[in-house]
């Protein structure tokens, strides 16, 4: 990639997916070291650091001597082992290194903090450290004449202090919190809606003596689970019982896996109590690799054990916020990981002695469904609310629509633009799916459209009264008709002649969400005009939006996961379905056309890629086309247009790539010899499959592939000679 763009190329993204290699950070553990001879030093070298108080000459007010290591405050004294310092308040041993740094002889002295009959009083009645101790040296002790002392270690090369709380925050997912800015204006229940179910949930929450401490709520997509979770979280926050929340989202990579769940919960619990926070911090500092261990180990280390110690020192559990809310388990990647999280919650959070009541909401998919069925490990443990079976939300949906339609009437100064009959028809068509009425409202309330006309469109497509409907049937009908109307409107524009709206929408959906193309680059590669993506979705604002992503820039956001499911399922989308194989066949065709149409003089190119006389967007797009073409041509799951390949060959497309490759090699760190070989290999494989049907084109491509392989070998030889 050119130097001005630090974003990884599509080529590197493809190979990184293949390799799927993940490096883990190295962590340096800080320890207290005690050494001889019998002097007290403030650091590794007294000449390089200003003098500090002598431990033997210093005292603390209040008659107590306290060492504080990373904000752990309890007094310490030696254990039975030379290599342990016991923290009585924590009831744990803080390990220091073995004897590799101990000066021998003399042996370590015994440290007596509390053995003096007068409470270790000395020097005029004040409390002193290590009275009578000798034969040791302490490295890098920073003494503060106050109630706290922080011990820093820095004696060994490469040692550094680990802040457990900071490390925990880095592993947490702020977007998953109930009040996260990323979830601005989240779905929640109106004050007078879902009253019965929210009442049941809150009654269960407040019954701390109830036998079942796990509540599982299941329901179909769009039934209002997230709104109920959000409402419950806000109620618990107001009454002081909210311990933590985690809202999964399939479209947000920071909260669509189990990886950040336990750190996020531990972070929120730690914020509720200073003592608990110190214990969680200490647990992380004791094992900085805890976040790479199993969920059960994480819960035990970061939550259960700190709380048990909290209880052992006489702290009252009843004062702690105790509710834990997890929403959208079905949006967590991997059914096995969903099942692992459920097992970890049951085995580690619901054990005797812990105060938690846990509320999990999910679509009834495999992991939670099998766990809650008879014989499942949660069957006798969980209180189960089946949202669709136990509650009829029709009255709430009616109130929801009436209130919002009245607001539209105020905005348009036409309070009679809808009728009660319209609302009744929509409620019946909703089949209990809150997402249906929410999507209808979003579609109708488009500010630049006539609400009455859009309402008429929706009502026309609603099933007739009395028709038996399945939960997704009406929702699919709504998606079908919104898509059909958008398709007809887009393709009716003369400048869009011969464009396939559904294919373009699927290309954007797949290219951005799965392949990681930036929106502007993808539009350029599709040979569309600037901001074409905004025109494409102009009639789909009730379903999708263009949002700015801090990593990839502009991205396509689908409001509802069910719409993504609809696009990818032929039994639901029916005539509107576009298979993914068409996307992977269309993209290399666009790459070849982009290279052929590129207005460069390929026989007179500059020395560097960034010097190409093209706008920056088109330099990026040309690089993507060259880098990705061989990989997409060699896909076995799509029907490549071989006539397009022949035309590209006859129009000198491969020669143009040949002229561009030296610029890529000089301008992009991605094009190292190994990567270049990986780029050539798919092209050679594609040529073999093409040879039987298009032999002339195959011969030309094979010749270029062989040349590029030889060029790569020469390049590697040159690098070896320079290194020697």
N, C-alpha and C positions, 0 to 999 in steps of 0.2 A: 504494500500500500504506500502511497506517497507520504513524505514526512509530515505534511500539514494535517493529515488525517490519522489519528492514532487508533481509530476503531479497527478491530480485527476484520480482515476480509472475509467474504463468504467462503473462500477456499479454506482458510484456517478454521472457520466455524465448522465446516463439514468434517475436516480431519479431526478436530477436537472432539466432535461427537463420536467418531469412530474409535478414537483412542480412549476417550472417557477417563482420562487420567486426572487425578485430583491430588494435589500436593497438600501436605499438612504443615502448619507452621511449627517451627522449632520453639521450644519454650525453655528458658533458663530458670531453675529453681533457686530461690534465695535462702540461705541458711545462716545461722549464727555460728561462729567459730570461736572456740576457746583454746588458747595456746599458752605455753610458757615462753620466755622466762617471766619472773615475777615483776612485770611492769604493766602499766595501763596505758594503752595507746588509743588515739581517736581515729586512726585510719591506718592504711598500709604503710605510710611513711610520715613521720612526724615533721620532716622537713618540707613536705609538699602541701601540708594542710595546716591551718591555724590551730593552736592548742584548744582543747575543750576541757570542761570540768573533769577533774579526776573523780572516778567513781567512789574512791575511798574517802574523798574530801567533800562530797556533795550530799545534800539532804533534800527531802521533800517535805512540804508542810503537811500537817495533819497526822504525822506519825506513821506514814505508810511509804513503802518503797515499791514502785510499780515499773515494770518493763512493759512497753507497749510495742508489739510487732505488727505493723500494718493495721493499726486501730483495734487490735485485740487487747483488752484492758486488764485482765486478771493478773494477779501476782504469780510468780513462777518460783520453783525451787527444783533442785535436781531430783531425778528419779533414781531408781536403783541402777540404771545403766549410765555409763559415761556418755553415751551418744543420744540422750534424750533430755529435754527440759519439759517438765510436766506443767500443763496449764490446768490448774485446779478447777477454775470456773467452767472451762470447756470439757474437762475430763478427757483430754486427748493428749497425745505426745507429739511435740513439734520436733521432727527429725532434723538433725544436723549431719554434716558429712561424717564419714568414717574417720579413721585415724590418719588419713593420708596427709593432713595438714598439721597434725599435732606434733609439737616439738618434743622429742624424747631424748634423754630425760630432761627435766623432771616430770613426774606424772601430774595429771590434772588435779587441782585442789577441789575439795568438797566445798560447795557454796551453801552457806547457812543463812537463810533469810529470817527464819522465825525461831531459831533455837535459843536466842538470848533470852534469859528469864524476864528481862524488862522490855520485851518486845523489840529487841535489837536496837535499843537506844544507845547512843554514843555521842561523843563530841558535844558536850553541853546539853544533853537531853534531846537532841535531834536524832532522826532516824538515818542510818547510813547504809550504804550498799556493801555487801560482801565483807562484813567485818571480820578481820583476822585472816582473810583469804590470802594465799600466796601461790607462786609457781604457775601463773597463768597470764595470758594476755588476751584482751578483747579487741577485735578489729572493728573500726568504723562505728563506734558507738556515739550517737548524737544525744546528749543529755539536755533535757529541758527542765528547768526548775519549776515544775507545775505538777498537776495530778496525772499527767500522762507522759510517757517516754516512748519515742519511736526508735526502734533498732533497725538500722539499715545495714545491709551487707554489701560489700563491694571489694572484699579482699582478693577474690580470685578473678583471673582474666575472663572476661565475657559474662561475669555475673551481672544480673540486672533484677530489679525489683518487679514483681508481678502484682498488679492491682486486680484482685479477684473480681471486684464489682465492675470495674471497667471492662474486663474480659467478658463477664456475663452479659453486659449491655450490648457488646458487639455481636454476641450470638443470638440476642433476642430479636423479635420482629415487631417493631413499633407499629407497622401497618395493621397488625392483628388486634390491637387494642380497641375496646368498644368506643373510645372517644378519639381515635386516631384521625388526623387530618386527611389521610388517604381514604378514609371511609366517610368523608364529609357528606352530610345529609343522608345517613343510612336509612334503610327502610325500618319503620317502627309503627306500632299500632296507634291509631288515633285514640284519644282519651276515652271515648265511649264505644270502642270496638274491641273485640276479642276479650271481653270482660270475663266471661266464664272460664276460658282456658288460662288467662293470666292469673285469675284468682286461684285456680287449682295449683298452678306452678308456684305462686308466692306462698300459699299455705304449706306446700311441701317444703319450700326453702326454710321457712321459719320454724318448722317442727324439728328441732335439733335432736329430739329423742326418738324420732321415727326410725323404724327398723331398716328401711332401705335408704341408703345414703347416695345412691346413683339414680338420677332421673334421665331416661332416654326418650326423646320425642322424635318420632319419625313421621314423614309425610311426603307426598309427591312433590315434584318440583313446582314451585309457584304457590304452594299452600300457605306461605307466610311464616315459615320457621325462623328465618333470619330476623324478621320484624318482631317476632315474639322474643327471640333471644336478646335483641337490642333493648326492647322495652323492659325485660327482666333485669338486664344489666343496669339500666338507669334507675330502676326502682331499688335494686340492692345497693347501688352507690349512694342513693339518698338516705337509706336507712342504716348505712354503715356496715353492711354485711358483705360487700363485694370484695372478694379476695383477688380474683384475677379473671381475665377473659382471653379467649383466643378465637378469632374469626378467620377460618380458612377461606381462601379464594383461589379457584383454579387458574385465574388469569393473572395473578400476582405471584411472581417467582419468589418473593420474600416470605410468602405464607401459604404455599401450596404443597409443602412437604412436612414431615413430622420433625425435621431437624431443629427448627427454632421453638417448638412447642414448650418443652420443659424449661429452657432458659427464660422464655417470656413469662411463664407462670411463676417461676422462682423470683424473677425480677419484681413482679408486681407484689408478691407476698412479702418480699424483703422491704419494700417501701412502706409497708403497713406498720413495721415495728423496727426500731433501731437495733435492739439486741439480736433479733432474728436476722437482720441484714448483715450484722457482723459475722454471724455464724455461717451464713451462705457465702459471704466473701471468703472467709477462712477455708471453707470446703473447696472452693475453686482454686485458691492459692495452694492448697495441699495437693490438688490433682488438676493441673491446668488442661489435661487431655480428657477431662470428664465428658466434654461435649461430643467426643467421638466414640463414646461407649453406648451400650444399649439403653433404651428408654427406661427400663426398670432400674438400672444402675444410676442413671441420672436422677430419677425421682428419689431414690433412696438417699443419694449423696447430697443433693441440692435442696430437698424439701423434707423428707421423712426424718433423717438423722438430725439436721439442725433443729427441727421442731421437738424431737425427743429430748435433746439436750436442753432446749428452752423449758420443757416441762420438768426435767430433772432438777433444775435449780430453783424450782418453786414458782415459776411464772404461770399465770393463769391463762389457759387456752381460751376461755370463754370471751375474753376481751378482744381476741383476734378476729378480723373478717374471715369468713369461712366458706364462702360460696365460690366455686370455680365453674365458669361457663365456657363451653367449647362448641362453636357453631360450624356447620358445613363440613362435617367429617367426610362426606362423600366427595368433597372438592380437594381432598388430600391425595396426592399422587401415590398410586400403588395400593391395591386392596390389601396386600399382606402387611403394609405399614399401618394401614387403618386398623387392622386386626391387632397388630402389635401394640398400638396405642391403647386400645380398649383393654387388652390384657394387663398392660402396665398400670393403668388406672385402677383396675380391680385389685391387683396384687399389692400395690404400693401406696395408693392414696386412700383406699377404703379400709386399711388395717385398723385394728383396735388401737386406741390411744391418739389417733389423729382426728381433728375436728371437722374435716371437710364434708360438704355436700356438693356433689358434682352434677352439672346439668349439661348433657350432650344432645345436640340436634343434628339430624342427618336425613337425607333421602334414604328410603329403605333398600339400600344396596347390600351387596354380599356380606361385607364384614360385619356390619351391625345387625343385619337381618338374621344371619345364622347365629350370632351371639345371643340374640333375644328369643330365638325359637326354643321350643321345648327341647331340652337336652343341651342347649347352648350354655356357655359359661356365665352369661349374664341373666339367664332366665329367672333364677330365684333371687338374684342380687338387685336387679334394677326395677324401679317403678317406671312403667312404660305407658306413654301417652301416644296413641295412634291418632294423629291429628285428623286425617281424612275420615276415619271410621267413627270417632267419638264426638266430633263437633261439626255442626252445620254452620259455616261462616256466612251464609246468604244474607242475613240481616246486617252483618258488619260490612259486607261488600256493598250492600245497598246504601248504607250510611256513607261509606267512603266515596262512592260515585256522586251521590246527591250533594255532598259538601263541596266537592271539587267542580262539579258542573255549575253550582251556584256561583263559585268564584269566577269561572269563565264568563258567566252572565254579567257579573259586575264589571269585568274587564272590557267586555264587548258592548256593554250597555243594552243587553238584550236578555233579560231574565227569563224569557219564555222560549229560548232557543231549543230546549229539550222538554220532554214530557216524562211523567212518572212511568208511563208505559215503556218508554225507551230504556229506562233504568231497569225495569223488571225483565225486559228481554235480555239485556246484557248480563244481569245476575244469573238468569237461568242458563245462558250460554257459557258462563264461567265455570260451571260444574265444580264449584268449590275451590277453584284455583285463583288465589289473590293476584297472582302474576298476570292473569288474564285481564282483570279490571285495571290493574296498574299499567299494563301495556296499552290497553284501549285508551286510557286517559292520556298517556304520554303521546300517543298518535293523534288524538283529537285536539290536544292543547297546543299543537304547533302554532307559534305566534303568527307566522306568515301565511297561515291557511285558514279557511273558513271552518270553524268547529261544527257547524250544522251540516256542511257538505261531507266532512270526514265522518261524522256520526252516521250519516246516511249510508256511506260506503260500508262501515262496519256492520250496521244492522242488516244490510242486504246480504251479507255473507254469513250471517248467524243461522244455525240450524233451526228448522221449524220446531214449533212447540210440540212437546211430547216425544220427540225423537230421542231414543236412547243414545247416550254419548259416553265414550271412554274419557278418562281424565285428560289425555293429551289431544284428543280429537279436535276440540274447539280451538285450543291454542295453536295446533298445527294449521287449522283453517285460517286463523288470523295471520300467522306467518306467511302462509301461502298467498293470501290475497294482498297483503302489504308488498310482498316481493313481486307478485304479478303486476300490480299497479306501478311499482317503481320501474320494473322492466319495460313496460309499455311506454311509460313517460320518457325514459332515457333513450330508448331506441327510436322513438318518434322524432327526435331532434335530427335534422338533416346532417349535421356535422358528425353524428354518431353512426352514420350509415355503415352497415355490415359489422358493427361491433356486437359482441355477444355479452350482454349485461351480466348474465348469470356466471359465465366463465370468468369474467373480470372480477366479479365480487369474490368468487372462490379463490382466484389467484391472490387477491389482496389478503383474504382470510388466511390462506395457507402460507403465502410468502412472508407475511409479517409475523404471524403467531408461531409458526413452526420453523421457518427457514431463517428468520431474523433479518430480512431485508429492510432497510429504512424505507419509509413510504415514498419519499421523493425520488430515491434511486429506482425503486420498483416502477414508479410511474414513467420515468425516463426510459427504462429498459422495455417497457410495454409500448414504447413509441407514442405515448399519450401527451397531451398538452400539460403545461404546469398546472398544479392544483386539480388535476383531473379526478383525483380520489374524492375531493369534496363534492364535485358534481355527481359522481357515481352514487354517493350515499345520501344525496340531498333529500330523497323521498323515503329514506330509511332511518330518520333521526329518532324514531320511537324504539328502534332496535339496536342501533350501533352509534358510535361517536368516534371522532378523531381526537385523541388525547396526546399530550406531550409526555414522553417518557424520558427520564434523566439519563438513561443509557443509550437508547436507540433513537431518540428524538420522537417524531410523530409516529403514533401507532393506532391501529384500528381496535377499538374496544367494543365488545359485545356486552350489552347490559345484562343479558341473561344467558347462563350456561345452556339452558334448554334450546336457545336459538342456534348455538353452535352444534348441539346434538342434532337438531333438525337439519342443518346443512349437510351433516356427515352421514345421515341415515336415509337410504333410498326408500325405505318403506314409509317414511314420514314425509320427505320432500317430494316424492313421486316424480312428476314431470319437471319439477324444478331442481332435481338432484343433478349435481355435476361431480363425477367421480374424481378423486384426487389424481388418478393417473392422467387425466386430461390436463391438469395443472402442470404436472411434470413433463408432459409432452409439449405443452405450449411455451414454457419458459425457454428451452434451448432454441426453439424457432425464433423467439423474440431476440435472444442473444445474437444469433447469426444475422438477423435483419439489422440490428443495431450496429454491428461491426461493419457490415456492407455499406450502410447509409452514413457512416461517420465521415464528416467533411474534412478529413485530413489528407495531406499529400504524403502517402505512406512511403514514397521513395525519397523523401527529404524530411526526415524526422529529427527533432533536436536530440541532444545527448541525454537529457533527463526527462522523466515522466511529467514532473510539475511544470516543465517548459512547453508542454503541448499547447498549441493555440486553441484551447477549448475552455469554456466556462468550467468552474470547479466541479459543479454537479455532473457534468458530462465526462470529465476526467475520471471521477469516481465510478460512474456507471460503466464506462468503457472497461475499466479495470475489472469490475465485477463480471462483465460479460466474458472477457478473456479467461479469467480464473475459473469460472464455473462451467463453461461450455463442455469440456470433456467429461466432467462428472455427471452432468444431466444427460448427455448423449448415451452414456453407458448404463442408465437405469433399465433394469429388466422388467419393471412393473408398468411400463408405459409404452405406447405405440408412437415411436418417433417418426416424424414426417421425413422419410428418406429422400423424397424429391426435393425437399427444402435443403437437405444436406448436399445433394447433387448441385443445386443451384448455387449454394454457398461456395462449393468447390470450383465451379466453372467461373464464378465472378471474382476469383482470387482471394477468397476469404482466409484461407490458410496461409497464403503469402503475407497478408496483412498482419496476421497474428505473429508470423515469423519475424516481421520487422519490429513488432512491438515488444517481443520478449526480452531483448537486451535492455530496454528501458525499465522493464519490470524488475529484472535482476539487479539493476543498479539502484533502483529507487525504493524497493521494498525489502525489509528484513525477512518477510515471510518466504521469499523465494530462495531458500537455501537448497543445496543439492538434493537432500532427501525429500523435501517437499516438491521440488521440481520433478523428481522421478515419480512421485505419487500422482502428479498432475498428468504425466505422459502415459502411465500405465492404463487408466481407463480408456484413453483414446486408442491405444493399441488393441485393447480388448474389443472396443466398439468396431474397429476396422475389420477384425476377424469375422464378426457376425454380419457385417455389411457386404463382405466380399462376394458371397454367393448371389446376392440380388443386384448390387450396384458395383460391379467389379472395377469399372473405370475410376469412380470416385474413391473406392477403397485403395487402389494403387497409389493415388495422389496423397491421400491422408497417411498411408503407411510410410511413404517416403519422407514426409515431414516429421512423422513420429520418430523414425530412425535417425534423422538428422538431429533432432532435439535431444535424443538420448546420447548421441556422440558429443554434442555441445556440452551436455551436463558432465560427461566424463572428463572432458578437457577442463571444464571449470573447476572440478574437484582436484585435478592434477595441479592446476595453477595455485589453488589454495594450499595444497600440501607443500609445494615448492616455497611459497611465501612464508609459511609457518616454520620451515626448516632454515 
